[in-house]
């Protein structure tokens, strides 16, 4: 069965009313692409199987593309979706249909191997390594991004099938079972995303990508470690906060207030870089972002805070732009910390990677005692038994206390 349905709210309202579920191979795409794939010759005779390969790949693109819809894709990844002998044919089809195309700038791709005797330390293979895979940068085509006629494509009968699950890490079975088994109320999550995107004026392409990540949980569940950092990534880390409100299992949550600025304090102190006492004080007391409010012309306090936070991430934590007014004010307020960041910016390892590894050093080891289900999400932990709240907060507090840092949680 191959079914193409108009993407509209009534479709998901009806699924809720009739208590129907979507099948394992359900996707969101443009109506044009769905119809084109039905009419053209595909690389293999089994059209349904070929379309599954294509839409699974586009789910991968939606998950990994950046805010301007570009991403680096290795030959190895293309082969995993389309096979070694057929991937060029599939990519030629997607390019000819104005879905995705190569761009001139090549991406960077690093393969890691574990150093013997140290299971946590990674080393980058040398540039002349024969095992280094070729990697090309791709971009979703403008026509595909801006197409306003979206469709839901269903490529199988509604039969009970196990979700595919892969875990690359040695984790507590409860963590693995959470990612593998916890169900998302897909129709309600999609409706919530539609309302959220409409309220905030987001484009249809943003909505399509958000819904794509929701639908991918019907088929593909995984847990893996980052390629460049020790962060744990999984199927739920792709979902927006809006969608995560619709798990069929309730979770308690603990996260750290001003987490990235505070993890910078932890990293600088742990690594013996200089750090201003005033910077530590502002981070500990939740007033760090407020120190930069004067640089924003926004009147609404929530909008102002969002703009300030984004600007600091762009010009301090995830990039070091000395010409930025935020960077200049940071230097005036926290000269010793700024000097440490300037020194780090001239090394091969980014500040973002260092902070994410510091974060992982704490959160990857958090293990609730009583919860049946739990998972971590970067700088937050989710769990099902309220009795774990105090115990987890003590573990987090202990981590920072060793570095003589006060931490606030919510």
Residue, then its C-alpha position, 0 to 999 in steps of 0.5 A: x500500500x502506498x497512500x498520499x494524504x494532504x497534510x492538514x490538521x483534520x487528518x491528525x484530529x481524526x486520528x485522535x478521535x478514531x484512536x488510530x495509529x500511524x504505521x512504521x513507514x509514515x513520512x512528511x514530504x511535498x505532494x510533488x515529490x511523492x507523486x513524482x516518485x510514483x511516476x518515474x523509474x527508480x533504481x530498484x524495481x520494488x518502488x515501495x522499498x525504494x521510496x522507503x530508502x529515499x524518505x528514510x534518507x530525507x529524515x536523516x537530512x531533516x535531523x542533521x541539517x543546520x538552520x540554513x538547510x545544509x549538511x555534510x554527508x559522507x559516502x559511507x552514509x549515502x551507501x548505508x541508505x542507498x547501497x554502494x552500487x545504487x547511491x549515485x542513482x538515487x542522489x541523481x534523482x533527488x537532484x533532478x527533482x530539485x530536492x537536494x544538491x551538492x554545494x561547492x564548499x566541502x564539509x569536514x569529516x573526522x573519523x576517530x579511533x579509541x586509543x588503546x588503554x583509554x576507552x574515553x580518549x579519542x584521537x583524530x586519524x591523520x589527514x593522509x589516512x587511507x581510511x578517511x571517508x570522502x565527505x561532500x556538503x549538500x543543501x536542500x533545494x529552495x523549491x523543496x523548502x518553499x513548497x507549500x503543498x505538504x503531504x503525509x505518505x504511508x508506505x505500508x499496511x497498519x500491522x504490528x512491527x517492532x521499531x528498529x533500535x540500535x545502541x552504540x553505548x554501554x548504558x543502564x538497561x532502563x535508559x535503553x528501554x526508555x529510548x526503545x519503548x516510550x511511545x510518543x502520541x504522534x497526532x497530538x505532537x504534530x498538532x502542537x507543532x502546527x500551533x506552535x509554528x503558526x503562533x511564532x510565524x515559522x516557515x512551512x519548511x521549519x514545520x516540515x522538519x519538526x514533523x519529520x523528526x516526530x514521524x521518524x520515532x515510529x520507525x527508528x530509535x537509536x542511542x549513540x555518542x557524538x563523533x567529536x564530543x562525548x555527548x549522548x545523542x538519541x531519538x528524543x534529542x531530535x524532538x523539540x520541547x513542544x513535541x516532547x510534551x506528548x510522550x505517553x509516559x510522564x517525566x520529571x525534569x531537572x536542568x541547570x540554570x544558565x548551563x553553558x555559562x556555568x559549565x564555562x566556569x567549571x571548565x576554566x577552573x578544572x583546566x586551570x585557565x583564568x576566570x573572573x570572580x565576577x563572571x562566576x558570581x553572575x553565572x551562579x546567581x542567574x544574572x549573567x544574561x542580564x548584564x548584556x540586556x542594554x545591547x538589545x533594543x527589544x522591549x519585551x523582556x522574553x524577546x530581549x533575553x532570547x536575542x541576548x542569549x543567541x548573540x552570546x552563543x554566536x559570539x562567545x560560546x560557539x564562536x569568538x567574534x571580537x568585532x561583535x558588541x557582545x564580545x567587546x562588552x564581555x571583554x570589559x566585564x570579564x577581562x580574565x575570562x575573555x583572555x582565556x577564551x581568546x587563547x582557546x579560540x586559537x587552538x584546534x579544539x573549539x570551546x563548544x566541544x570543550x563545554x559539551x565534554x564537560x557537560x557530558x562528564x556530569x550528565x552521562x553518569x547520572x543514574x536515577x535509583x528508583x525510576x523505571x524509565x529515564x534519559x538525559x538530554x545534554x544539560x537535563x535529566x528526565x526520570x519517572x519517580x519523584x523520589x529520585x529528584x533529591x538524589x540527582x540534585x545532590x549528585x549535580x551539586x556535588x560535581x560543581x561543589x568540587x570546583x567550588x561553584x554554586x549551581x541552581x537547578x529547576 
